[in-house]
C-alpha cells in the first residue's frame, strides 16, 4: 500500500502479477514429472561442471549434498511414522491381517514438493558459485568421504526401516487386480 493506504503501488501490483504468473506456470508443470526431473538433472550437471571448471565451492556443494539427502529421506519416509504409531489405525500395516486392506503410501514430502525444494536449493547454490565469498578453502576429499559415509549410513537405516515395516515408497501406475483364480479340474 502507498502512504495513504488506499491503493497498492505500481511495484506491489507488478510483484503480485509476477507472483501469480510464476505460480501459474509452476502449477502447469506439476503433471510433467519426467521433464521436471530431467530439468533438475540437467541443471545439476551444469552445476557440477561449473564446480569442476572453477575448482572451488566444495563447501557449498557439500551443503547442497546434505540438503538433497535430507529431502530424499523426507521423500522416502511415510507421513505417519510406524514407530510412533498412536493406535488410531492410520499407520502402516504391521500384521498380516492389516495387509489385506489397501492403503496408499503417503509421503512426508510429496514428489512435487521434493522436486521443487531440490531445484530451489540447486539454483541457490548455483548462484552462490558466482560470489567468491562463498568459496571457502577446504580439503574436498575429506568432505567427499564424509558425505559418502553419511549417505551410506542414512540409506542403510532407511532401508532397514522400510524392511521392518514392510513398505515400498514407490508405485508404478494403477494396481492391477487379477481376481480369483479358477481351480483346475484336471
C-alpha positions in Angstrom: 0.0 0.0 0.0 1.1 3.5 -0.6 1.4 6.2 2.2 -2.3 6.9 2.1 -3.1 3.1 2.4 -5.9 3.2 -0.1 -4.5 1.5 -3.2 -1.3 -0.6 -3.9 1.7 0.9 -5.5 2.8 0.0 -9.0 5.6 -2.1 -7.6 3.2 -4.1 -5.4 0.9 -4.6 -8.4 3.9 -5.8 -10.5 5.1 -8.1 -7.8 1.6 -9.6 -7.4 1.2 -10.2 -11.1 4.7 -11.7 -11.3 3.9 -14.0 -8.4 0.6 -15.1 -10.0 2.3 -15.8 -13.3 5.1 -17.8 -11.7 2.6 -19.8 -9.6 0.5 -20.4 -12.8 3.5 -22.0 -14.7 4.6 -23.9 -11.6 1.1 -25.4 -11.3 1.0 -26.3 -15.0 4.3 -28.1 -14.6 3.0 -30.4 -11.9 1.8 -33.1 -14.3 5.1 -33.3 -16.2 7.1 -35.4 -13.9 9.8 -36.7 -16.2 10.6 -33.3 -17.8 10.8 -31.7 -14.4 13.3 -34.3 -13.2 15.2 -34.1 -16.5 15.5 -30.4 -16.0 16.7 -30.9 -12.4 19.4 -33.4 -13.5 20.4 -31.0 -16.4 20.9 -28.1 -14.0 22.7 -30.5 -11.6 25.1 -31.5 -14.5 25.7 -27.8 -15.3 26.3 -27.1 -11.6 28.8 -30.0 -11.3 30.5 -28.8 -14.5 30.9 -25.3 -13.0 32.3 -26.7 -9.8 34.8 -28.8 -11.9 35.8 -25.8 -14.0 36.3 -23.3 -11.2 37.8 -25.9 -8.9 36.1 -24.4 -5.9 32.9 -24.0 -3.8 33.3 -27.5 -2.3 31.7 -26.5 0.9 28.7 -25.2 -0.9 28.5 -28.4 -2.9 28.7 -30.4 0.4 25.9 -28.4 1.9 23.8 -29.0 -1.3 24.5 -32.7 -1.0 23.3 -32.8 2.7 20.3 -30.7 1.7 19.4 -33.1 -1.1 19.9 -36.1 1.1 17.6 -34.6 3.7 15.0 -34.1 1.0 15.4 -37.7 -0.2 14.9 -39.0 3.3 11.7 -37.0 3.6 10.6 -38.3 0.2 11.2 -42.0 1.3 9.6 -41.6 4.7 5.9 -42.2 5.3 3.9 -39.3 6.6 2.8 -41.2 9.7 5.9 -42.9 11.2 5.1 -46.5 12.2 7.5 -46.3 15.1 5.3 -43.6 16.6 2.0 -45.4 16.0 -0.6 -43.8 18.1 -3.1 -46.8 17.9 -5.5 -44.9 15.7 -5.1 -47.4 12.8 -3.6 -44.8 10.4 -0.1 -46.2 10.4 1.4 -48.7 8.0 0.2 -52.3 8.3 2.2 -54.3 10.8 0.3 -57.7 10.9 -0.9 -60.0 8.1 -4.5 -59.1 8.9 -3.7 -55.4 8.0 -2.1 -56.3 4.7 -5.5 -57.2 3.0 -6.6 -53.6 3.3 -5.1 -51.3 0.7 -3.7 -48.0 1.9 -1.8 -45.8 -0.4 1.7 -44.8 0.7 1.6 -41.2 1.8 5.0 -39.5 1.9 6.2 -37.0 4.4 7.4 -34.9 1.4 5.3 -35.3 -1.7 7.1 -35.7 -5.1 6.3 -32.2 -6.4 7.5 -30.5 -3.2 10.5 -32.8 -3.2 11.4 -31.7 -6.8 10.6 -28.0 -6.1 12.7 -27.9 -2.9 15.6 -29.7 -4.7 15.5 -27.4 -7.7 15.4 -24.3 -5.5 18.3 -25.5 -3.4 20.3 -26.3 -6.6 19.6 -22.9 -8.1 20.5 -21.1 -4.9 23.8 -23.0 -4.7 24.5 -22.4 -8.4 24.0 -18.6 -7.8 26.4 -18.8 -4.8 29.2 -20.0 -7.1 29.3 -16.6 -8.7 30.3 -14.9 -5.5 33.8 -15.6 -4.2 32.8 -15.0 -0.6 31.2 -18.5 -0.6 34.4 -20.2 -1.9 35.8 -21.3 1.5 39.0 -23.2 1.0 38.6 -26.8 2.3 40.2 -30.1 1.7 37.5 -31.6 -0.5 38.4 -35.3 -0.3 37.6 -35.3 3.4 34.2 -33.8 2.6 33.6 -36.3 -0.1 34.5 -39.3 2.2 32.3 -37.9 5.0 29.4 -37.4 2.6 29.7 -41.0 1.3 29.8 -42.4 4.8 26.8 -40.2 5.9 24.8 -41.2 2.8 25.6 -44.9 3.2 24.6 -45.0 6.9 21.5 -42.9 6.4 20.3 -45.0 3.5 21.1 -48.2 5.4 18.9 -47.0 8.2 16.1 -46.0 5.9 16.2 -49.4 4.0 16.1 -51.2 7.3 13.1 -49.1 8.4 11.4 -50.0 5.1 12.0 -53.7 5.5 11.0 -53.7 9.2 7.6 -52.0 8.5 7.1 -53.6 5.0 6.5 -50.6 2.9 7.8 -49.6 -0.5 7.7 -45.9 -1.2 7.4 -46.3 -5.0 4.4 -47.3 -7.1 4.3 -47.5 -10.8 0.8 -46.9 -12.1 -2.5 -48.2 -11.0 -2.6 -51.6 -9.2 -3.9 -54.4 -11.4 -6.4 -56.8 -9.9 -6.4 -60.3 -11.3 -9.4 -61.5 -9.5 -9.9 -65.0 -8.1 -8.0 -67.8 -9.8 -10.2 -70.7 -11.2 -9.4 -74.1 -9.9 -8.3 -76.6 -12.5 -10.4 -79.8 -12.6 -7.6 -81.9 -14.1 
